[in-house]
Every structure is written in structure tokens, then in C-alpha cells.
């Protein structure tokens, strides 16, 4: 039974949730959450690393104890410690942590005071108005819980793109070993690089007599085979993810790739153009009457309707067809265009590696510069940098820059935006930095007006450069703050500030529609990983995906420029 990184991460996060509800030592809880994050961000499958006898205790934030637990999960598919904790605290309680407004203390109170164990019981208690009488809740919180549950009820379960990658890649590698396989592509929202994925559609071509379907349904990670046929089979993986494999004739492969990549609205727009030309377009090809005139490649499909090839990330029917007709499609950003990362952390605060280690890792990525932006004091309490510690780090960076070759460390900070809109560090230290990344980490539940005014007020500070993870969302975990983001973007443009596209797959913040809006406003964005370890620097590709979905070209992105050029772009108006 193969264990993926996402499986290990899920177990550690569940254990952390239950321990948090129990009121366990917060450092112990944080250790499991950090371990979950580390495993998720690994570029390789942790099971393969164990098989090759790699020492997992050398990984950032792991150590011997957690390394042993990872090995236990890989070998058994479970963790005995989690099973022990589940005897004391019902395992279903961690589902309640996904409801907005419910933290560990409130979940514990709901369980102890009302015996609530799961979402069904939570809904019943809220509807019968039992929750409002609990200390620390009230009528407003009870109503919020009901609204959250209504939004969750019946909604499609979608996983983050990173987890989808971790599920898809080993399966594709497995299928590639099938004798007679010619081509294989994962289509759908996965190919369009959406931030979440509902299922996987895998399209293949193969030689006659290939046993691709027999091999597919024998994949170890399958929980259930829904159907098996010669041209289509459907399975459910152990994680609950549905996977369809479709075998196609070579002459239809491009048409099927176009059809199953979607989006549905994009396909309809293309078909309408075809209809006006007397053509029928479907997953089997482009037809004029009964004759198939195209379909072997996607380019053929677009050619028949008089359009240039449209990149998958653009296919959302948000103007890409009209732009293609006018020969105005953007020349999309690529990973090779990125010349540096403008948001990263070291072990000086909550990162896992030293200044030098992060710099060397950035150099290996081919970067010219890396901005080290450790946290200010407010967000990480005692571990955050105050003015004195930041001054010491500035000197350390200056010294290291004299020793390094081929990479420059930019002196930065991720400084908290306080509730009144002021910044968490004085101007006389902020002015010593190359750039300032500013962010909201607490009081995220303010009204739209107050939150918007708070951020714009912060932008009035002459040392504000980039608004980090602008909406504060965590995909599938935490909703974005209530903001008038268009107003914030206009204020940024007026003041010479910028917004970040946070490339971490848990965030991907800004969303792609706002990336497109920024482009239309001529507001340059930064694409940064928010890396807390050397391996997190690999997340840049997710930010580039998001930028491409938002129509961004290299000129729309700050960190496609040399440091000399970037320095000018960061100058305030």
C-alpha cells in the first residue's frame, strides 16, 4: 500500500488538531504542524526516501522522534500515537476545526458542554439554539457556525493542487510502464493549474492490445474500482479522489485533450465559433458533415476555428477567445523568467535554515537575489525580530554578501500591519532595508471597511513596499478577509506599492481574477514563495501557475527584473 506525502501530512495535522483540542503543550502541537508542512513540501516521496535509507532526521523540523513516526506511517499506514489520542478524544472532532470561527478551545467547549462530536451534531445544536448560551459564543457566533455549515453542506470536495500532483505523478509513472503506451496526459482543472482539483482525468493513447486498463485497476492506492472498460475505467483512490482513465484513438487525442481540459465555458465558446463555420466539435474531433477534418492535436482544433493555440491556464472564458481573435493573447510568464524570490524566512524566526543555506539554495535555483524577510516581533512573539535583532541581521547579511558569489541577499522584513494601520517596527530601522513585505496576521475578522482602511493606512507609510498574502486566506482552511481589494489595489498603484502573489500552495493569494485585474490596472505584482525552508523555494512554480491564469506577462512581475531594475521599481512615488 503506497503512502504519499499527503497521507503523512494528514495524519500529523489530525494529531495536532486533537492534541490542540486536549490543550496539549503548544510547542508539541506546533512541532506536528511544522512536520506536516515539511513533509508536504518535500520534492520527493518520503516513502522512497525511507526505502533509499535517507536520514529523515536531517530534514528541517523533523528530528529523530518525528523521523521514526514518519517511518511508522509509511510502513503501517497509520500512527499508534494518533490511535492512542483518539481513544481519549473522538477523532471526528478535528472535522469541527474546519468550521470558520471554531478553534481548539471552542471545539473542546462544544464537546465537553454539549457532547458535540461531529458536523451533524454541531448543526443540530446550532439550529436548536443551544450554542449561544455557552460561555464565549453568543448568538452571533452561533449564526456564523450555521452559515459556515450551510456553505460546507453538499459542496464539492476539492484538494489543493500540490496534493493532486502528489496523487497524480506516481500514478502516471506507474501507467507509463505499460507496454504499448504512447501518450499520457492529466487533463481537467489539473492541467489548467487551478488552485484546487476535484478529480483526475487521464487521457492515453496506446498500441492495439495494450493492457493499460488491466494495469490501471491493479494500482495499489485504489480503494474501489467503480467501473472497468476497454476505453474508460473509473476508480476511487484511498484518499477519496476519483480518477478516470480514457483510452483514445490517436486521431482524436488533441480533440479529447481540448474537450477534457476544459473549462466547459471555454469549450462552449470555441464550439459556437465552429458552429458558425459549419463545423461540429466534440471529444472525437472536428467534423464537417460526417468527415473528421481535425483532432489529432489541439492546435488543429484551434486552427479550424481561426484561433491561435490558447494555453490551458487561460481557458476559463474570461476574454481569452476574444483576445485570440484579435491576436492579443498575452505572452505568459514562465518559471525561467523569475530572477529572485522576495519573501523568505530563516531560523532567526520561524524558518528552518540559516541565511547562508537559504542563499545557496536560491543560487541553485538560478536566482540572482533572495529577499530574507523574517517576521517582526508581533506575529511570532518572542521569536520575532525587534529593531535590535533586525539591526544585527542587517549586519550579518552585509557580511555574508561580501563572501557570497553569484547571489545577493536582500535585506528585508515581513512586518506586521497593526490594527490601527501602523507598522510593527519604527521607520528608522525600516529605512535601512532593501524592501519591506507587510502583512496582516491577526485581527483578520474586522469589517470590510475597517480592514480595507487599515491596509491603506499602512500603505501611507513611505517604507511599505509589498502587501504579502493580501487576503490572508488558506485554501480549504480559512476564508479570505473581508476586503475591498480593488480599492486596495488602486491605493497601491497611487502610492507606488505592490501586492504579492504568495506561491505557497496553501495560499495562492492573490487569486487569479485579481492577478488579471492588477494587470489591467498596470499594477506590478511580486511572486514569492514565503519559503520557510530551502525546499519551499520549489513552490515558485505554483505562483507562476497562478500568474499565468491571471494573464501575467514577465513585465507585470517585479522579480523578473535584475536587482538594479527592481530597486528602481520599489522606489515610492
N, C-alpha and C positions, 0 to 999 in steps of 0.2 A: 504494500500500500504506500504510494509515494506521498510524502509530506512536503508541502510547498511552504515558502517563507510566510505567506499569508496565514497559513494554518498555525504556525508557531506564534506569530504576532497576535492572532485572535485569542489564543489560549492565555498569553501573558496579559493582554488587555482585559480579558474576562476576570482573571485572577486579581488584577489591580483594582477593578471595579468592586469586586466582592470584598477585598481587604479594605478598600476605602469606605465602603458601607459599614464594615465592622468597626471602623475607627482605628485601624492599624497605624503604625508608625508611618508618617507621610513620606519619609525618606525611602522606606521599604516599598511603598506604593509607587513612588516616582521611579525607583530602580526598575520595576517591571515595565512601566510605561516606556522608559528610555530603551530598555531591551527590545520591546516590541517595535519601537521606531527604528532601532539599529538593524534588526533582522529584516524589516520591511524594505529598508533602503539598500540592502546588500545587492551588488550587481550579479551575484551568483546564488544558486540554490544552496541553502545551508546544509541540506542533506548530502549534496555532492561534496561539500567541503568536509563533512564528517567522514564520508567514505574515503576521501583522499588523505585522511589523518591530519587535516589542518587544525591548528590550536585555536579554538574559538575564544579562549580566554584572552587572546590578544586583541580581539575586536573592541572597539570603543564602547565603554559602559557595560561590558559583559562580565569578565572575571570568571574564576573557576566554578563558583557555585551556579551561576546562570548558564555557563557553558555546559555543565552537567545536566541541567534541566532541559536545555535545548536538545541534547543528545537523547534524553529520555523521551521527549516528544517525537523526535524523528524515528526512534526505534519502536515506540509503542503506539504512537498516535494520540497519546494523552499525557497528562501530568498528574502524578499521585498527589502532589500538594494541592492542586485545584480540587481534586476529588475530596480531600480532607476538608477543605474550606467549604465546599458545597454541602457537606454534612451539617455544618454549623449555620450556614446562610444559604437560603434557597437560590439555586443557580439562575432562576428566572428573574431575580431582582436586577441583574445587570441590564435587562431589557428596559427597565424604568429609567436608567441613566441616559437613554437615547431621547427621552422626552424633554423638550426645551423647558428650562426652569427648574428641573429636578437634579440636584446634586446629591452626593452621598448622604449628607445629613438629612435631607428631606426624604430620600428613599428609605433611610433607616427609620425615620419617624412614621412614615406610612406603613411600614411593615410591623413595627412594634406596637403602634397605637391602633391600627385598623386591620392588621393582618393581611395587608395587600401584598401579593406575591408576583403578579403579572399584569400585563396591559389590560386584560379583560376585567380583572378585579378593580384596577385603577379607574377605568371608565365607569364602572357601576357605582363606585364610591363618589366620583365627581358628579355624576348625574343625580344621585340621591342627596347631594349637598352635604356629605359627611366630612369632606376635606377642609372646608372653610373654617371649621371650628378648631382645627389643630393649631397649636402654637407655631407661629412663623409662616403661616399660609395665608388665610383670608380668602374673601370672595373673589378678588381679582386673580389671584394665583390659581384658584380652582377653575375659573373660566378659561384661563390661559392653558391649563392642562387639557381641558375638554377640546379646545381649538386645536392644540397640537395633536391630540389623538385622532381627531376627525381628519386632519391632513395626512396622518400616517395610515389610516384605515383604507385598505384596498389599493394603496399606492404601489406602483411597480417597484420591485426590489432591484436596484441598480448598484453595481460595485464600482469602485474607483478604477480609473484606467490602469494604474500601476498593478492592482490585483488582477485585473483582466489580463494584463501582459504576463503576469506570473502563472496564470492558469493556461493561457493560450500557447506560450512558447514551448513548454515541454511537450504538449500535445502535438503541436506542429512538427517538432523534431522527431517525435515518435512516428508520426504518419509519413514523414519523409523517407523513412527506412523501408517503406512498402515497395516491393518490386513492381516496376511498371509505372510508378508515379511520375508525372511530367511537371505539372504546375500546382501550386497550392497557395492560397491567399485567404487571410481572415478579413471578411468584408464588414458590412454594417457600420454601426457607430464606432466600433473599434478602429476601423480603417479611417474614418473621418476624424479620429482622435478626440472624440467628445470626452469630457471630464469624467463621465460615468457610462457604464456599459450594462445593458440589460441581458444580453445573451450573446453567443458567438455563432456566426455564420461562416463556415469554412467551405470554400469552393475549390474543387480539384479537377484536374484532367489527368487521365492515365491511359495506358495502353489497354487494349481489349484483353479481358481475362484477369486483370489486376484484382487482388483480394483486399482492396482498400477498406471496404465496409466490414469485412470479417475482422481485420486488424483493428479498426476503429472501435468496435463494440467490445473488444477484449482489453481496452485500455484500463490500467489498474485503478485509476482515480474515479471510475464510474460507480455511482450509486444505483442507477436504474437505467435500463435500456427501454426507452419509450417505444421506439419502432426501428425496424431494420429492413431496408430495401436495397435494390440494386443501384438506384440513383439518389436516394436520400435516406439518411438514418438520423435519429434523434436520441440523445442521451441526457441524463442529468448527472452532473458530477457530484462528488461528496459534499462540495461546498454549496450545492443547490443551484449552481449555474447550468443553464441549458445550453447544449451545443448541438448544432445541426451541421452535418457534412453532406454536401451535394456534389455528385459526380456529373460533369458536363462534357458534351462533345466539344472538341477544340474550336469548331466553327462558331460556337455560341459563347465561348468563355468571356470575351470582352463585354458582350451584351449582358450576360449574367452578372459580371463584376459590377457593371454600372447599375443594374437593377437592385442587386442585394447590398451594394454600398449605400444607396440612398443619397440623401434623405428622400422620403416619399414625396414631399412637396417639390423638391428639385426635379425628381423624375417626372412628375406630372407636368412641370413647366417645359421640360425637354420634349415630352410626348406631344404636347399641344403644338409646338413648332413643327414636329414631324407630321401631325395630322393635317396641318395647313399645306404641307408639301405632298400630301397624298401617301404618307408613309405610316406604317404601323410599327411601333417599337415595344418590345417586351423582353423578357429574360432570355429568349431564344435567338433574338437577332433583330435586325431592321428589315422590314418586308415592304416590297412594292407589289401589291396584289398578293400572289402566293409565292413570289420569288424572294428568297433571302438575298439581300444585296450588301449586307454588312453584319458584323457581330463578332468577328474573331478577336478584335481589340476594342478597347474603349474609345480610342482615337477615331476608329472607323464610325462608331456610333455618333460621336460629336460632328465628324466631318459631314455626315449625311444630313444634318440639320443646320449646316453652315456655321458651326461654332468651333472655336479652338478648344483644345483639351482643357478641362476645368479640374483643378486639383481637388482631391477628395475633401480636404478640410474646408473648402469653400461651399460645398454642396448642401446648403441649408435654405435655398430660395430666399436669400436676403439681398438680392440685386446682382448676384453673380452671372445669371443668364443675360440680363440686360447689359452688364459690363462687357461680357464676352461678345455680344452682338456689336458693341461699339469699339471693340479691340481695346478695352480699358481695364482688363484684369490686372490686379497687382502682381508685381514680381516679388513673390513671397519670401520672407525671411527664411534662412536656413541656419542650422546649428553652426556651420562653418563661418557664418557672419559674426558670431559672438566673439568679442575680443577680451572680455573680462566679466567678472561677477561682482555685483555691487552690494551684496548683502550676505555676510557670513559671520560665523561665531567661533570662538576658540575656547579652550578650557579656562580662560580667565573668568568666564561667567558660566554659561551652561553648555558650552561646546565640549567636544571630546578630544580635540587635538591642539597642539601648540601652534603658535604663529608660523614657525618655520615649516611644520608639517603641512599646514593648510596652503602655504605659499608654494611649496614644492608640488603638491597635488594639483594646484591651479596651473602651474607651469606644464605639468604633464598633459593637461587638457589643451595646451597650446595657447593659453591666455597670456596677455601682456600685463594684466594687472588683476589684483584681487582686493576688494574693499573689506577690511575687517571691521565689523560693526557690532561689537559686543554690546550687551544690554546696559542701559543706565540703571541706577540703583532701585528705582521704584518697582520695576517688574519682577526682578529676581531677589528682592530684599537684600540680605547681607552680601550676596554674591555679585550683585550689580556693581558697575563702576561708578564711584563718585568722582568728583573733579580731581582729587589727588591721585587715585588709581588710574584714571584716564590719562593724566599727565605722564605718569610712569609708563603707560603703554605706548604713548606717542614717542617717548624717547627710545623704547625698545624697538619700535617699528623703524625709526630713523636709523638706528644702529644696524638692524637686520637688512635694511635696504642697501646699506653700504657693502654688505657681504654677498647679497644675492646677485645672480646674473640671469638675465632673460625674463625676469618677473618683477613687478613693483607692487608692494603692499601699500594700499591707500589707507590713510588714517581716517577712520570713521567711527560712528556710534549709532546704535539703534536706541534713540532717546524717546522716552515715554511722552505722549501728549497728555498732560494732566487735565482734570475735569474742567478747569477754567480756561483751557486753551494754552496755558503756558507750557514750556518745555521743562523737562526734569533736570536739566543741568544749566548752569549760568552761561551767558553769552561769552564771557571772557575765556572759557575753555572750549566752547563750541567753535569759536573763530579760529582755533589752532588746527582744526581738522580739514581734511580734503573734502569730505562730504558728510552730511547728516541724514540718516534714514529715520523718519519719525513715525510713530505708530501708537495706536490705541490698544491697550491691553486690559484695561479694567473700566468699570462703569460703561459697559457696552450696551446697557439697556435703557439709555437715555432716549427721549423722544427724538423723532427725526429732526425737528427744528434745532433742539439743543445740541444734538450730536454733530449736525452739519455746521452750526455756528462754532462749536468747539474746535473742529478741524480747520475751518477757515481762519479762525483767530490764531491758531498755531502757525498757519502759513504766513501770517503777518510778520513773524519773526524772521529777520533777514538771514538767519542761518538754517532755515528749513529748506531742504533740497528735495527729498523724495518721500512721499507718503507710502509706507510699507503696508502690505496686505490690506488694501483700502477698506474692505467691508468687514474684515475680521472673521469671515466665515470659515468653518471647517466642513468639508463636503460630507454629507450624511451624518454629521455630528452636531454642528452648531450653525444656526441660521446667520445670515449676514446682519450686521447692524442696520437699523433704520436710518437711512441717509438719503439726502438729495444729491446723488452722486454727480449728476450733470452740473449742478451748481458748484460743487466742489471742484470739478474739472475746469470749469470756467474760471474759478478763482485761482486755480493753479496756473492756468495759462496767463492770466493777467499779472501774476506775481513772479513768473519765471520759475515756478516749482514744477515737479513732475510726479507721476504716480508709478507705482510698481506693479508689474505682473509677477506675483510670487509663484515660482515654479514648483514649489513643493506639491506633490500630488494630493496631499490632504487639503490644500488650499486652492491652488489655481485661481488666484484672486489678484487681478480683475477677471471677471467673466468675459467671454469672447465678444458679446454685443457691445460692452463698454470699451473693449480694445478698439473696435471698429469706430465707435463714437469718438474716441480720442484721436484716431487718425483723421477723421473728418473735421475735427477741431484744430488739427495741426498741433496737437499736444504730444510731445515725445514721452515715451514710457521707458522704464528700466525693466529688464527681465532678469530676475535674480533668484537664486536658489534658497536663500535663508538657510544655508548649509550649517549644520551643527557637527559635521564630521567630514572627513575627506571624501568618503563615498557619496555623501549627499550632493556633492558638486555634479554628479551624474544626472541630477534631476533637471538640469538646464533644458534637456530635450522636451520635457513636459511644458515648460514655459514657452519654448519655441512653438510647440504644437498649438498652444492657446493663442499665441500671437498670430500664427498663420490662420487660425479660424477667425481671428479678428481682422484679417486682411492686411496685417502689418508688413511693410517692406523694411529692408535694412535701415533706410534713412529715418524711419519712425522710432527707432530704438536707440537709446543713449549709449548702451555698451556695445555697439557695433563700431564705435569710433576709437581712435587712439586716445591715450591719456591726455595728450596735448589738446586734441579737439574736444574731448569730454570736459576738460577743465573749463573751457570757454562756455560750453553748453550749460554747465552748472552755475554759472555766474547769474546772480539775481538781477532782475530789472530794477 
